[in-house]
Amino acid sequence: MPEKMLSWWQSLIDTAAFVAMGMFIGVGQLLASKEVLTLRIIIGRALSTGGIAAAAGAALVWVPDLPRVGQLGIAAALASLGTSGLERLFQRLLQGRG
């Protein structure tokens, strides 16, 4: 039982690291833009990119032994693309199949 709890805590810490990294990337991109910053925009961008970065854990479905550095790299790439970048990527992929 203690091993199960330790594994659960480690997963929670890993997920928090992905989310935090994504949030920093999102806010960093926002600060580098010329967009007018409001608290609502900052929080919204941080939450959306944090969620996108956390989704990088799905890569473990395809590559179960992916090292943590690889997972963080995927999370950073997804967060850097952001919601609009991912939307464009999926549109291109779907158009290529249609």
N, C-alpha and C positions, 0 to 999 in steps of 0.2 A: 504493500500500500504506500509506504513512503516514497518508493521509486516512482510510482504513478503521480504522486503530488509534485515531486521534483520535476518530472517531465512536463506536467501541466504548467507549473510556474515558469519553466524555461520557455515554453511555447508562448506564454503571455508576455514575457520579457522580450522575446524576439519580435512578436507582433508590435509591441509598443515601440521598439527600435525602428521598425519599418515605417510605422505611422509618423513618428517624430521626424525621421529623415524626409519623408514625403512632404510633411508640413513645412519644414525648413526650405525645401526646394521651391515649393509653391509661393511662400512668402518672399523668398529671394528673387524669384522671377517677377513678382509683383512690384517689389521695390526697384527693380531695374527698369521697369516700364515707365512710360510717361502718363499712365492712367491715374486719375484722381483717386486717392486712397481714402476710403472710409472704413470704419471698424467692421461694418457688415461685409465689405468686399474682402478685407484681410482675413476675417474668420472663415468666410465661405471658401476662399481659395485654399486656405490651410486645411480645412476639413476635406475638401474634395481631393486634393493631391495626397493627403494622408491616407484616405481610403483607397485611392488608386495604388499607392505604394504597398499597402497591406495586401492587395490582391496579387502581388507577386508571389505570395505563398502558393498560389495555384500551380506554379511551375513545378512544384514537388510531385504533382500528379504524373507528369511526364518524365521527370528526372528525380527520382526519390533520393538519390545520394548527392544531390547538388550541394556543394559547400556553401556555408553561410555567406562568404564573400560573393559568390555567384548570385545568391538570392538578393543580396543588397544591391548588386549591380543591376539586376532586372528591376528591382523596386525603384532605383534611381532613374533608370531609363523611362519607366512608365510614368513616374511622377514628372519628369522633365517634359514628356510629351503632353501631359495634361489631358483634360477631357476633350478639348477640341482636336488635339493632335491624334488621340486614339480614335475619335469619331472619323476623322479623315482617313486614317489607316484602315479601319474596318470598311469604310465605303469603297476604298480602292480594292481591298481584298474581295469584297462581294461583287464588285463590278467585273473583276477579272474572271470570276467563276460564272457570271451570267451571260 
